[in-house]
Amino acid sequence: MTKIDLTVHPDRRARAIQRVRERNIIIPTFAQMKDPGKIPARIKEQLSTIGLWDVNPRNLFRITWKNQPTPKGGGFGGVNYMELPSSLTGVPARIIVLVGKWFPTGAHKVGAAFGCLVPRLVTGQFDPTTQKAVWPSTGNYCRGGAYDSTLLACESIAILPEGMSQERFDWLSKIAGETIKTPGSESNVKEIFDKCWELRKSGQDLMIFNQFDEFGNYLWHYEITGHAMEEVLQQVMRPGDEYRGMASATGSAGTIASGDYLKQLFPASKICASEALQCPTLLENGFGAHRIEGIGDKHVPWIHNSKNTDMVVAIDDNAVVNLSRLFNEPAGRAYLAKKGVPEAVVASLDLMGFSSISNVLSAIKMAKYYELGEQDILLTVLTDSMELYESRLVEMHQEYGQYTEIDAATDFARYLHGQSTDNMAELTYTDRRRVHNLKYYTWVEQQGKTYEEILAQWHERDYWTDVQKQIPEMDALIEEFNREVGL
């Protein structure tokens, strides 16, 4: 029941083939995104002169965790990651983070959008010559969707809350065909869904790629991010080390799907879902608004495998915004160096955007809860970097004034090394079922899902694994599509 529909529509597919042939587009396979060594040499040669964010269809091949960390002309290497030292985290456990800045658009959501759009394109379900692709989002997903749409010669509509950072809107104005601002901030997901229903009723020829219920989002992260994490573990694990789990904001429940992959390899490992303390939906069935941009809340995403979630953590958004200053203001960086954080790590802290900082704090709380030691490894993801939040630093400087060493010492002690095991819960079976049941109010009552399927998500053994098995079929469809394009 959960399988992604891969039914081929020949007429639409023929038009899509003609369009991409005219625009000189070649589509990468999931296998190539996992292993760029499989990318043809001639495409790598073309990429050597192309910027990472350039609107060039060859940048579809840069939708991978393995881009060389350079803004232009880079090749491919290993997974981009770094290990955070205990001098920074305050815990002896090894916390290792995958770095999302080196994707096109500066965020890993460009991959999730690819996973949603490309299966529809190569099967002919989506017709780029007549339809617009609609990307509802709380931030980076609509940026990734608009970018992918442009590379694939599709018209796009980006939807995101009006309270998101100005950098997002400035960039979208140059990439998306249309940008729609919905009321509120990252907490106001229902308003985004309401706008989607309005568009459906408008009579326009469009297709809505809702990341919160599109299994292409889940599958891309299960396959690509999951394998990237596995490769990192293969590199960093020493004799006696143990992988203990991963932490991720629930957001659209894409990234956290990588935990499903790792749990199949390491059955004893844990998956920790995090959210904002100011809107503790999973933890307390709560509501509210917060400042951790891009993670979304007040509902449980349809594609969240709650039965596989071991822990929920709530992160105070005050910790996130204050640590963004500690990590990026000169006085903050000087204080971190004084506290023994290695210079190379201090210089790399701008790789963490707001949701990235939240993910790291989630891993720290997880490490403290399980009392993890020097041979225990946790993974998380830096979804984007401070490049997308620089305006927020300016706003905080204007509102709160100069950031001083006293501010740095306070934030370091309170929000970093002072993290505790409050506002978190290890989920029992009934806790997980409670979280799952919260889907009903959004997805069955409001968004047209069926009661039978919400039961199937919980009870059917193969519900989640069936979609995981679709990668070979998808790659075969992409390869056949490319052959018929003939480039």
ChimeraX attribute file (.defattr): number of C-alpha atoms within 10 A of each C-alpha:
attribute: neighborCount
match mode: 1-to-1
recipient: residues
	/A:1	13
	/A:2	16
	/A:3	15
	/A:4	18
	/A:5	13
	/A:6	16
	/A:7	11
	/A:8	16
	/A:9	16
	/A:10	12
	/A:11	11
	/A:12	20
	/A:13	21
	/A:14	17
	/A:15	16
	/A:16	27
	/A:17	22
	/A:18	15
	/A:19	19
	/A:20	22
	/A:21	16
	/A:22	11
	/A:23	12
	/A:24	16
	/A:25	20
	/A:26	24
	/A:27	21
	/A:28	23
	/A:29	24
	/A:30	21
	/A:31	16
	/A:32	19
	/A:33	24
	/A:34	20
	/A:35	20
	/A:36	24
	/A:37	13
	/A:38	12
	/A:39	16
	/A:40	10
	/A:41	10
	/A:42	8
	/A:43	13
	/A:44	19
	/A:45	12
	/A:46	12
	/A:47	20
	/A:48	12
	/A:49	11
	/A:50	17
	/A:51	16
	/A:52	23
	/A:53	16
	/A:54	15
	/A:55	17
	/A:56	18
	/A:57	21
	/A:58	20
	/A:59	24
	/A:60	23
	/A:61	20
	/A:62	27
	/A:63	27
	/A:64	26
	/A:65	30
	/A:66	23
	/A:67	23
	/A:68	19
	/A:69	18
	/A:70	12
	/A:71	17
	/A:72	15
	/A:73	16
	/A:74	18
	/A:75	16
	/A:76	17
	/A:77	14
	/A:78	15
	/A:79	21
	/A:80	19
	/A:81	20
	/A:82	15
	/A:83	15
	/A:84	20
	/A:85	18
	/A:86	17
	/A:87	15
	/A:88	18
	/A:89	23
	/A:90	18
	/A:91	22
	/A:92	19
	/A:93	24
	/A:94	28
	/A:95	23
	/A:96	24
	/A:97	25
	/A:98	21
	/A:99	26
	/A:100	26
	/A:101	27
	/A:102	25
	/A:103	27
	/A:104	27
	/A:105	23
	/A:106	24
	/A:107	23
	/A:108	27
	/A:109	29
	/A:110	25
	/A:111	28
	/A:112	26
	/A:113	28
	/A:114	24
	/A:115	22
	/A:116	23
	/A:117	24
	/A:118	23
	/A:119	22
	/A:120	22
	/A:121	22
	/A:122	26
	/A:123	23
	/A:124	22
	/A:125	22
	/A:126	23
	/A:127	26
	/A:128	24
	/A:129	14
	/A:130	14
	/A:131	15
	/A:132	20
	/A:133	23
	/A:134	25
	/A:135	28
	/A:136	27
	/A:137	28
	/A:138	28
	/A:139	24
	/A:140	24
	/A:141	27
	/A:142	29
	/A:143	29
	/A:144	27
	/A:145	31
	/A:146	30
	/A:147	30
	/A:148	28
	/A:149	27
	/A:150	18
	/A:151	22
	/A:152	26
	/A:153	19
	/A:154	24
	/A:155	20
	/A:156	27
	/A:157	23
	/A:158	26
	/A:159	26
	/A:160	31
	/A:161	23
	/A:162	17
	/A:163	18
	/A:164	21
	/A:165	18
	/A:166	15
	/A:167	14
	/A:168	16
	/A:169	20
	/A:170	10
	/A:171	13
	/A:172	20
	/A:173	12
	/A:174	11
	/A:175	23
	/A:176	24
	/A:177	17
	/A:178	15
	/A:179	19
	/A:180	14
	/A:181	17
	/A:182	21
	/A:183	14
	/A:184	16
	/A:185	24
	/A:186	26
	/A:187	26
	/A:188	23
	/A:189	23
	/A:190	17
	/A:191	17
	/A:192	24
	/A:193	20
	/A:194	14
	/A:195	17
	/A:196	20
	/A:197	13
	/A:198	11
	/A:199	16
	/A:200	14
	/A:201	9
	/A:202	10
	/A:203	8
	/A:204	11
	/A:205	12
	/A:206	20
	/A:207	21
	/A:208	19
	/A:209	22
	/A:210	22
	/A:211	28
	/A:212	23
	/A:213	19
	/A:214	22
	/A:215	26
	/A:216	28
	/A:217	28
	/A:218	29
	/A:219	27
	/A:220	26
	/A:221	27
	/A:222	22
	/A:223	21
	/A:224	25
	/A:225	29
	/A:226	22
	/A:227	19
	/A:228	25
	/A:229	25
	/A:230	15
	/A:231	13
	/A:232	19
	/A:233	18
	/A:234	10
	/A:235	10
	/A:236	13
	/A:237	15
	/A:238	10
	/A:239	7
	/A:240	7
	/A:241	15
	/A:242	18
	/A:243	18
	/A:244	23
	/A:245	24
	/A:246	29
	/A:247	29
	/A:248	32
	/A:249	31
	/A:250	23
	/A:251	26
	/A:252	28
	/A:253	27
	/A:254	29
	/A:255	29
	/A:256	30
	/A:257	26
	/A:258	27
	/A:259	30
	/A:260	27
	/A:261	22
	/A:262	23
	/A:263	19
	/A:264	10
	/A:265	11
	/A:266	15
	/A:267	12
	/A:268	11
	/A:269	18
	/A:270	23
	/A:271	26
	/A:272	28
	/A:273	27
	/A:274	28
	/A:275	30
	/A:276	29
	/A:277	22
	/A:278	19
	/A:279	23
	/A:280	23
	/A:281	22
	/A:282	29
	/A:283	22
	/A:284	12
	/A:285	14
	/A:286	14
	/A:287	17
	/A:288	14
	/A:289	19
	/A:290	21
	/A:291	20
	/A:292	27
	/A:293	21
	/A:294	24
	/A:295	26
	/A:296	29
	/A:297	28
	/A:298	22
	/A:299	25
	/A:300	27
	/A:301	24
	/A:302	24
	/A:303	24
	/A:304	27
	/A:305	22
	/A:306	26
	/A:307	19
	/A:308	17
	/A:309	22
	/A:310	19
	/A:311	22
	/A:312	26
	/A:313	29
	/A:314	27
	/A:315	26
	/A:316	20
	/A:317	23
	/A:318	17
	/A:319	20
	/A:320	25
	/A:321	20
	/A:322	19
	/A:323	22
	/A:324	24
	/A:325	21
	/A:326	27
	/A:327	25
	/A:328	21
	/A:329	17
	/A:330	15
	/A:331	20
	/A:332	25
	/A:333	22
	/A:334	18
	/A:335	21
	/A:336	23
	/A:337	18
	/A:338	11
	/A:339	13
	/A:340	13
	/A:341	19
	/A:342	15
	/A:343	13
	/A:344	9
	/A:345	17
	/A:346	19
	/A:347	13
	/A:348	12
	/A:349	18
	/A:350	18
	/A:351	21
	/A:352	28
	/A:353	27
	/A:354	25
	/A:355	27
	/A:356	26
	/A:357	27
	/A:358	30
	/A:359	31
	/A:360	27
	/A:361	27
	/A:362	28
	/A:363	31
	/A:364	27
	/A:365	26
	/A:366	29
	/A:367	26
	/A:368	18
	/A:369	15
	/A:370	10
	/A:371	12
	/A:372	18
	/A:373	15
	/A:374	13
	/A:375	16
	/A:376	19
	/A:377	24
	/A:378	26
	/A:379	25
	/A:380	28
	/A:381	27
	/A:382	26
	/A:383	28
	/A:384	27
	/A:385	23
	/A:386	21
	/A:387	14
	/A:388	21
	/A:389	21
	/A:390	17
	/A:391	14
	/A:392	18
	/A:393	17
	/A:394	11
	/A:395	11
	/A:396	15
	/A:397	14
	/A:398	10
	/A:399	9
	/A:400	8
	/A:401	10
	/A:402	12
	/A:403	16
	/A:404	15
	/A:405	17
	/A:406	12
	/A:407	16
	/A:408	24
	/A:409	16
	/A:410	15
	/A:411	21
	/A:412	25
	/A:413	12
	/A:414	14
	/A:415	17
	/A:416	21
	/A:417	17
	/A:418	14
	/A:419	20
	/A:420	17
	/A:421	17
	/A:422	11
	/A:423	15
	/A:424	22
	/A:425	18
	/A:426	15
	/A:427	20
	/A:428	13
	/A:429	11
	/A:430	10
	/A:431	19
	/A:432	21
	/A:433	14
	/A:434	16
	/A:435	23
	/A:436	22
	/A:437	15
	/A:438	18
	/A:439	20
	/A:440	20
	/A:441	12
	/A:442	18
	/A:443	19
	/A:444	16
	/A:445	12
	/A:446	12
	/A:447	14
	/A:448	9
	/A:449	16
	/A:450	13
	/A:451	12
	/A:452	9
	/A:453	15
	/A:454	17
	/A:455	13
	/A:456	16
	/A:457	21
	/A:458	17
	/A:459	11
	/A:460	11
	/A:461	10
	/A:462	13
	/A:463	17
	/A:464	22
	/A:465	13
	/A:466	13
	/A:467	18
	/A:468	22
	/A:469	13
	/A:470	14
	/A:471	16
	/A:472	13
	/A:473	11
	/A:474	20
	/A:475	17
	/A:476	12
	/A:477	19
	/A:478	21
	/A:479	17
	/A:480	13
	/A:481	21
	/A:482	20
	/A:483	12
	/A:484	12
	/A:485	19
	/A:486	11
	/A:487	10
